[in-house]
Amino acid sequence: MPDLLTYDYAIVRVVPRVDRGEFVNAGVIVSSDAAGFLAARIELDVDRLRALDPDVDLTAIEAGLAAIPATCAGGPGAAAIGRLPMRERFHWLVAPRSTCIQTSAVHTGRAADLGAALELLLERVVRRPGRGKPAAIATPPTLS
């Protein structure tokens, strides 16, 4: 059995009207210090978002969501935050906010393949049920 890596993850949520508290899951951020891994995948379901707020500023939401994977990658494309160490970037991304882009509480999982774990989380918590199959994973991650 392959060695399992421990990782932290948070779900990225779009809250088009913060006063109502309704949200659409739009992505996942996965971080593992042991593996030097920090990545995010974003898949915004615009139809679901517009069902909550037909007048949502989609351009602003998409720009904010695009900054998340860029921040994970680090470097000059991520502005000043991109120069922070990986773990500090993760903590900055998952810090509680009262804006229209928020994250869930941080959870922990274990997997042999962190990229596959990210894909599985995306399938489980972001995509509509029945809209696609998760990638084949030799050792499925455990989620808590």
Z-matrix of the N, CA and C atoms (Angstrom, degrees):
N
C 1 1.459
C 2 1.524 1 108.95
N 3 1.330 2 117.65 1 132.72
C 4 1.466 3 119.91 2 -179.62
C 5 1.524 4 111.66 3 -66.62
N 6 1.314 5 114.65 4 154.06
C 7 1.465 6 119.61 5 176.17
C 8 1.524 7 109.81 6 -65.87
N 9 1.315 8 115.25 7 137.23
C 10 1.454 9 120.23 8 178.82
C 11 1.523 10 109.84 9 -95.84
N 12 1.304 11 115.57 10 138.40
C 13 1.457 12 122.41 11 176.70
C 14 1.517 13 108.95 12 -99.99
N 15 1.303 14 116.40 13 139.89
C 16 1.460 15 120.81 14 174.45
C 17 1.525 16 108.30 15 -85.81
N 18 1.311 17 115.55 16 138.64
C 19 1.461 18 120.01 17 178.47
C 20 1.520 19 109.90 18 -139.70
N 21 1.316 20 115.29 19 159.29
C 22 1.460 21 122.99 20 172.63
C 23 1.520 22 107.18 21 -109.78
N 24 1.327 23 115.49 22 147.94
C 25 1.455 24 118.71 23 177.05
C 26 1.520 25 110.51 24 -146.03
N 27 1.319 26 114.60 25 156.09
C 28 1.465 27 121.99 26 175.00
C 29 1.519 28 107.76 27 -141.00
N 30 1.306 29 114.96 28 148.51
C 31 1.461 30 121.80 29 178.53
C 32 1.527 31 108.08 30 -92.59
N 33 1.312 32 116.18 31 132.56
C 34 1.464 33 121.89 32 177.08
C 35 1.528 34 107.35 33 -87.73
N 36 1.314 35 115.11 34 129.93
C 37 1.464 36 121.34 35 -177.38
C 38 1.516 37 110.37 36 -123.65
N 39 1.328 38 115.53 37 145.12
C 40 1.461 39 121.14 38 172.74
C 41 1.525 40 106.80 39 -109.19
N 42 1.314 41 114.85 40 123.70
C 43 1.468 42 123.04 41 -179.34
C 44 1.531 43 105.96 42 -114.46
N 45 1.332 44 117.45 43 90.53
C 46 1.470 45 118.61 44 -171.77
C 47 1.524 46 113.56 45 -63.91
N 48 1.327 47 116.62 46 -31.61
C 49 1.466 48 120.56 47 176.36
C 50 1.521 49 106.62 48 -128.99
N 51 1.312 50 114.99 49 99.03
C 52 1.462 51 121.07 50 -175.74
C 53 1.528 52 111.04 51 -57.77
N 54 1.331 53 117.16 52 -33.17
C 55 1.462 54 120.66 53 -179.59
C 56 1.530 55 112.04 54 -63.58
N 57 1.326 56 118.38 55 -25.77
C 58 1.469 57 121.93 56 -179.98
C 59 1.530 58 112.07 57 -91.44
N 60 1.330 59 117.86 58 -25.62
C 61 1.455 60 121.13 59 178.09
C 62 1.520 61 115.11 60 76.52
N 63 1.315 62 118.78 61 5.92
C 64 1.459 63 121.68 62 178.23
C 65 1.525 64 108.81 63 -81.52
N 66 1.330 65 115.98 64 146.05
C 67 1.459 66 117.89 65 -177.94
C 68 1.518 67 111.59 66 -145.87
N 69 1.336 68 113.93 67 163.22
C 70 1.455 69 123.57 68 173.67
C 71 1.525 70 106.54 69 -122.33
N 72 1.331 71 116.76 70 127.96
C 73 1.455 72 119.89 71 174.27
C 74 1.522 73 108.14 72 -68.30
N 75 1.334 74 116.55 73 130.03
C 76 1.458 75 120.45 74 -173.34
C 77 1.522 76 113.82 75 -126.50
N 78 1.316 77 118.09 76 -2.95
C 79 1.456 78 118.82 77 -179.29
C 80 1.503 79 112.27 78 175.81
N 81 1.334 80 114.59 79 -179.94
C 82 1.460 81 121.78 80 -178.75
C 83 1.523 82 108.04 81 -140.99
N 84 1.326 83 115.74 82 142.00
C 85 1.464 84 122.99 83 174.13
C 86 1.525 85 106.67 84 -116.58
N 87 1.335 86 117.46 85 130.60
C 88 1.464 87 122.36 86 178.88
C 89 1.521 88 108.69 87 -124.15
N 90 1.337 89 115.57 88 135.76
C 91 1.457 90 121.46 89 -179.24
C 92 1.522 91 110.22 90 -136.69
N 93 1.321 92 116.21 91 135.54
C 94 1.466 93 121.61 92 173.58
C 95 1.518 94 108.34 93 -138.57
N 96 1.316 95 115.76 94 112.81
C 97 1.460 96 119.66 95 177.42
C 98 1.519 97 111.05 96 -63.01
N 99 1.338 98 116.68 97 -43.53
C 100 1.465 99 121.44 98 -176.16
C 101 1.528 100 111.70 99 -60.08
N 102 1.320 101 116.60 100 -34.02
C 103 1.465 102 120.73 101 -178.30
C 104 1.528 103 112.50 102 -97.85
N 105 1.331 104 117.92 103 -2.89
C 106 1.460 105 120.05 104 -176.12
C 107 1.522 106 111.17 105 61.05
N 108 1.330 107 116.23 106 42.81
C 109 1.461 108 122.37 107 -172.20
C 110 1.520 109 110.16 108 -118.72
N 111 1.318 110 116.74 109 128.87
C 112 1.459 111 123.36 110 172.17
C 113 1.517 112 106.66 111 -147.34
N 114 1.331 113 116.51 112 115.64
C 115 1.463 114 120.36 113 -178.18
C 116 1.519 115 109.54 114 -149.55
N 117 1.312 116 114.77 115 156.55
C 118 1.470 117 121.43 116 176.70
C 119 1.509 118 108.32 117 -139.02
N 120 1.318 119 114.72 118 148.02
C 121 1.461 120 122.28 119 172.01
C 122 1.515 121 107.06 120 -126.52
N 123 1.297 122 115.52 121 133.97
C 124 1.462 123 122.27 122 -179.45
C 125 1.521 124 108.63 123 -120.13
N 126 1.327 125 115.92 124 130.77
C 127 1.464 126 122.23 125 173.80
C 128 1.530 127 107.32 126 -141.08
N 129 1.290 128 115.83 127 92.20
C 130 1.461 129 121.20 128 -178.07
C 131 1.521 130 110.37 129 -81.67
N 132 1.313 131 116.43 130 125.35
C 133 1.463 132 122.55 131 174.37
C 134 1.529 133 106.70 132 -90.86
N 135 1.317 134 115.49 133 96.51
C 136 1.461 135 121.74 134 -174.51
C 137 1.530 136 111.47 135 -62.19
N 138 1.320 137 117.25 136 -37.00
C 139 1.467 138 119.72 137 179.66
C 140 1.528 139 111.03 138 -62.36
N 141 1.317 140 117.00 139 -43.64
C 142 1.471 141 120.36 140 177.49
C 143 1.526 142 110.74 141 -62.60
N 144 1.331 143 115.84 142 -42.38
C 145 1.466 144 120.15 143 -179.16
C 146 1.528 145 110.54 144 -64.07
N 147 1.309 146 117.55 145 -45.13
C 148 1.475 147 120.88 146 179.71
C 149 1.528 148 111.92 147 -67.17
N 150 1.332 149 117.35 148 -24.48
C 151 1.468 150 119.50 149 175.42
C 152 1.528 151 110.37 150 -66.39
N 153 1.323 152 117.13 151 -30.06
C 154 1.462 153 120.96 152 177.66
C 155 1.519 154 111.82 153 -82.64
N 156 1.326 155 116.63 154 -33.95
C 157 1.466 156 120.78 155 -179.06
C 158 1.526 157 109.14 156 -153.76
N 159 1.316 158 117.64 157 97.80
C 160 1.472 159 120.69 158 -178.65
C 161 1.531 160 113.37 159 -60.34
N 162 1.329 161 117.73 160 -21.25
C 163 1.458 162 121.47 161 -177.39
C 164 1.523 163 113.44 162 -101.55
N 165 1.324 164 117.76 163 16.34
C 166 1.461 165 121.42 164 -177.36
C 167 1.532 166 110.21 165 -58.78
N 168 1.329 167 116.20 166 143.76
C 169 1.467 168 122.05 167 177.89
C 170 1.529 169 107.59 168 -82.16
N 171 1.313 170 116.06 169 86.54
C 172 1.448 171 122.40 170 -174.89
C 173 1.527 172 112.48 171 -61.77
N 174 1.313 173 117.68 172 -36.04
C 175 1.463 174 121.27 173 179.90
C 176 1.520 175 110.53 174 -61.94
N 177 1.317 176 117.46 175 -44.69
C 178 1.460 177 121.21 176 179.76
C 179 1.531 178 111.22 177 -67.30
N 180 1.325 179 116.24 178 -41.46
C 181 1.467 180 120.50 179 179.44
C 182 1.526 181 110.14 180 -62.29
N 183 1.322 182 116.85 181 -48.08
C 184 1.461 183 120.15 182 -178.61
C 185 1.529 184 111.88 183 -63.13
N 186 1.320 185 117.12 184 -36.49
C 187 1.469 186 120.23 185 177.64
C 188 1.530 187 110.27 186 -66.05
N 189 1.317 188 116.87 187 -43.21
C 190 1.459 189 120.23 188 178.22
C 191 1.516 190 112.21 189 -64.20
N 192 1.320 191 116.77 190 -41.11
C 193 1.467 192 120.42 191 178.67
C 194 1.527 193 111.60 192 -66.67
N 195 1.325 194 117.38 193 -37.92
C 196 1.466 195 121.24 194 179.72
C 197 1.530 196 111.75 195 -63.66
N 198 1.317 197 117.06 196 -27.07
C 199 1.461 198 120.44 197 179.78
C 200 1.531 199 112.32 198 -69.81
N 201 1.316 200 117.70 199 -21.84
C 202 1.473 201 120.26 200 -176.35
C 203 1.526 202 111.84 201 -67.97
N 204 1.343 203 120.31 202 -54.79
C 205 1.470 204 118.57 203 176.66
C 206 1.531 205 112.71 204 -61.58
N 207 1.336 206 116.67 205 -33.94
C 208 1.465 207 119.83 206 177.99
C 209 1.525 208 110.70 207 -64.09
N 210 1.326 209 116.45 208 -39.89
C 211 1.468 210 120.50 209 178.14
C 212 1.521 211 109.99 210 -66.53
N 213 1.320 212 117.31 211 -39.82
C 214 1.470 213 120.36 212 176.93
C 215 1.521 214 110.74 213 -59.90
N 216 1.318 215 117.16 214 -43.61
C 217 1.463 216 121.87 215 -178.60
C 218 1.528 217 111.54 216 -67.80
N 219 1.319 218 117.11 217 -29.97
C 220 1.462 219 120.90 218 -179.55
C 221 1.517 220 111.71 219 74.25
N 222 1.321 221 115.25 220 -171.30
C 223 1.453 222 120.15 221 179.25
C 224 1.516 223 112.51 222 85.68
N 225 1.327 224 116.32 223 -174.67
C 226 1.462 225 121.29 224 -174.53
C 227 1.527 226 114.30 225 -63.08
N 228 1.325 227 118.51 226 -27.08
C 229 1.461 228 121.00 227 179.97
C 230 1.514 229 113.38 228 -70.41
N 231 1.329 230 116.54 229 -8.31
C 232 1.468 231 121.18 230 -178.23
C 233 1.521 232 112.07 231 -109.22
N 234 1.309 233 117.54 232 18.49
C 235 1.475 234 122.72 233 179.32
C 236 1.527 235 111.26 234 58.10
N 237 1.317 236 117.33 235 -153.25
C 238 1.469 237 121.29 236 -175.56
C 239 1.527 238 112.31 237 -63.98
N 240 1.328 239 117.53 238 -35.11
C 241 1.467 240 121.20 239 179.67
C 242 1.529 241 110.18 240 -61.56
N 243 1.320 242 117.36 241 -32.95
C 244 1.460 243 122.00 242 -178.66
C 245 1.507 244 114.16 243 -64.52
N 246 1.321 245 117.70 244 -15.04
C 247 1.465 246 121.27 245 178.25
C 248 1.529 247 112.47 246 -89.68
N 249 1.323 248 116.66 247 -8.82
C 250 1.464 249 119.71 248 178.49
C 251 1.524 250 110.57 249 -72.57
N 252 1.329 251 117.73 250 155.83
C 253 1.465 252 119.80 251 173.45
C 254 1.534 253 110.05 252 -59.83
N 255 1.317 254 116.22 253 155.48
C 256 1.458 255 122.47 254 -174.34
C 257 1.529 256 112.36 255 -52.49
N 258 1.312 257 118.43 256 -48.70
C 259 1.470 258 120.87 257 -176.52
C 260 1.527 259 111.09 258 -63.77
N 261 1.324 260 116.96 259 -37.37
C 262 1.463 261 120.04 260 178.14
C 263 1.525 262 111.00 261 -67.59
N 264 1.337 263 117.42 262 -35.52
C 265 1.469 264 120.07 263 175.86
C 266 1.531 265 109.86 264 -63.79
N 267 1.338 266 117.14 265 -42.48
C 268 1.465 267 120.19 266 178.09
C 269 1.526 268 110.32 267 -60.01
N 270 1.318 269 117.11 268 -47.86
C 271 1.468 270 119.83 269 -179.40
C 272 1.522 271 111.67 270 -63.48
N 273 1.314 272 117.82 271 -36.21
C 274 1.463 273 120.57 272 177.00
C 275 1.528 274 109.87 273 -65.13
N 276 1.339 275 117.07 274 -42.42
C 277 1.461 276 120.86 275 -179.41
C 278 1.524 277 113.03 276 -64.05
N 279 1.324 278 117.50 277 -36.20
C 280 1.468 279 120.43 278 -174.53
C 281 1.530 280 113.37 279 -98.12
N 282 1.314 281 117.19 280 5.67
C 283 1.465 282 120.05 281 178.09
C 284 1.531 283 109.82 282 -62.40
N 285 1.333 284 117.55 283 140.75
C 286 1.478 285 120.01 284 -179.70
C 287 1.530 286 111.19 285 -59.11
N 288 1.320 287 114.26 286 138.94
C 289 1.463 288 121.22 287 179.84
C 290 1.519 289 109.16 288 -139.05
N 291 1.306 290 116.43 289 157.20
C 292 1.464 291 120.72 290 174.69
C 293 1.525 292 109.49 291 -114.60
N 294 1.320 293 116.24 292 32.06
C 295 1.459 294 121.70 293 179.35
C 296 1.528 295 109.42 294 -99.50
N 297 1.309 296 117.25 295 -175.91
C 298 1.466 297 119.53 296 -177.47
C 299 1.527 298 112.72 297 -78.54
N 300 1.322 299 119.22 298 -13.23
C 301 1.464 300 121.65 299 172.20
C 302 1.515 301 107.38 300 -114.10
N 303 1.336 302 115.37 301 118.65
C 304 1.458 303 122.33 302 -175.64
C 305 1.518 304 109.21 303 -133.55
N 306 1.325 305 116.15 304 170.77
C 307 1.464 306 120.76 305 173.54
C 308 1.520 307 109.14 306 -125.38
N 309 1.323 308 114.19 307 158.10
C 310 1.455 309 120.27 308 175.16
C 311 1.521 310 108.98 309 -73.21
N 312 1.313 311 115.64 310 178.97
C 313 1.455 312 120.14 311 168.82
C 314 1.529 313 107.31 312 -61.79
N 315 1.320 314 116.88 313 158.04
C 316 1.455 315 121.67 314 178.15
C 317 1.528 316 108.76 315 -81.88
N 318 1.322 317 115.33 316 133.81
C 319 1.455 318 122.86 317 177.90
C 320 1.526 319 108.53 318 -118.22
N 321 1.318 320 116.32 319 167.29
C 322 1.462 321 121.57 320 -178.71
C 323 1.518 322 109.73 321 -121.92
N 324 1.323 323 116.13 322 145.60
C 325 1.455 324 122.20 323 175.53
C 326 1.511 325 109.76 324 -145.26
N 327 1.335 326 115.57 325 176.62
C 328 1.466 327 121.58 326 177.18
C 329 1.520 328 108.34 327 -137.49
N 330 1.317 329 115.53 328 138.15
C 331 1.463 330 120.49 329 -179.68
C 332 1.516 331 109.72 330 -158.01
N 333 1.310 332 115.53 331 155.11
C 334 1.461 333 120.94 332 175.05
C 335 1.521 334 110.69 333 -81.77
N 336 1.326 335 116.87 334 -29.59
C 337 1.462 336 122.99 335 -176.65
C 338 1.530 337 108.26 336 -125.79
N 339 1.316 338 116.61 337 106.20
C 340 1.465 339 120.45 338 -175.66
C 341 1.529 340 112.61 339 -68.90
N 342 1.311 341 117.63 340 -34.00
C 343 1.460 342 119.95 341 176.10
C 344 1.522 343 111.30 342 -63.76
N 345 1.324 344 116.09 343 -40.03
C 346 1.464 345 120.64 344 177.42
C 347 1.524 346 110.50 345 -68.69
N 348 1.327 347 117.14 346 -36.13
C 349 1.467 348 120.89 347 177.12
C 350 1.527 349 109.94 348 -63.11
N 351 1.318 350 116.81 349 -42.40
C 352 1.465 351 121.35 350 177.62
C 353 1.532 352 110.21 351 -60.24
N 354 1.311 353 117.13 352 -44.68
C 355 1.463 354 121.49 353 178.82
C 356 1.528 355 111.34 354 -63.10
N 357 1.326 356 117.24 355 -42.71
C 358 1.461 357 120.83 356 180.00
C 359 1.528 358 111.16 357 -65.34
N 360 1.322 359 116.81 358 -41.90
C 361 1.461 360 119.78 359 176.91
C 362 1.526 361 110.89 360 -61.61
N 363 1.315 362 116.50 361 -41.98
C 364 1.460 363 120.75 362 178.01
C 365 1.530 364 110.12 363 -59.44
N 366 1.313 365 115.94 364 -42.78
C 367 1.463 366 120.57 365 179.38
C 368 1.527 367 110.99 366 -64.55
N 369 1.308 368 116.84 367 -42.29
C 370 1.467 369 121.07 368 -174.92
C 371 1.527 370 113.93 369 -75.51
N 372 1.313 371 117.49 370 -37.00
C 373 1.468 372 118.22 371 -170.55
C 374 1.529 373 115.52 372 -115.03
N 375 1.332 374 117.69 373 -10.61
C 376 1.466 375 119.12 374 -176.89
C 377 1.522 376 111.92 375 -114.61
N 378 1.300 377 116.52 376 -49.67
C 379 1.469 378 119.95 377 -175.24
C 380 1.517 379 111.37 378 -73.27
N 381 1.325 380 115.64 379 149.77
C 382 1.465 381 120.31 380 176.40
C 383 1.523 382 109.35 381 -65.93
N 384 1.313 383 117.63 382 139.28
C 385 1.469 384 120.11 383 177.66
C 386 1.528 385 110.76 384 -56.38
N 387 1.336 386 114.29 385 138.53
C 388 1.454 387 119.84 386 177.86
C 389 1.511 388 114.80 387 79.46
N 390 1.332 389 117.88 388 7.42
C 391 1.468 390 121.20 389 -177.99
C 392 1.516 391 113.26 390 -101.47
N 393 1.292 392 118.28 391 17.54
C 394 1.460 393 120.67 392 -179.48
C 395 1.510 394 109.45 393 154.33
N 396 1.298 395 116.12 394 159.16
C 397 1.452 396 120.88 395 -178.56
C 398 1.512 397 108.92 396 -107.03
N 399 1.346 398 117.01 397 144.99
C 400 1.458 399 118.87 398 177.72
C 401 1.522 400 110.64 399 -67.70
N 402 1.308 401 115.05 400 155.94
C 403 1.456 402 120.49 401 177.01
C 404 1.525 403 109.34 402 -62.23
N 405 1.324 404 115.85 403 151.74
C 406 1.464 405 119.90 404 177.99
C 407 1.526 406 108.20 405 -66.16
N 408 1.294 407 116.16 406 132.01
C 409 1.459 408 121.31 407 -177.14
C 410 1.520 409 107.47 408 -127.52
N 411 1.326 410 116.37 409 120.32
C 412 1.470 411 120.57 410 -179.21
C 413 1.516 412 110.93 411 -62.06
N 414 1.325 413 116.63 412 -46.22
C 415 1.462 414 121.34 413 177.70
C 416 1.507 415 107.36 414 -123.26
N 417 1.345 416 117.20 415 100.89
C 418 1.465 417 119.05 416 -177.48
C 419 1.521 418 111.07 417 -59.92
N 420 1.313 419 117.89 418 142.54
C 421 1.455 420 120.14 419 177.47
C 422 1.526 421 110.10 420 -70.65
N 423 1.303 422 115.17 421 151.80
C 424 1.457 423 119.66 422 171.77
C 425 1.503 424 107.32 423 -96.06
N 426 1.287 425 116.51 424 137.68
C 427 1.466 426 121.28 425 -177.78
C 428 1.509 427 108.41 426 -114.59
N 429 1.314 428 115.70 427 143.28
C 430 1.465 429 118.63 428 176.69
C 431 1.500 430 110.48 429 -119.11
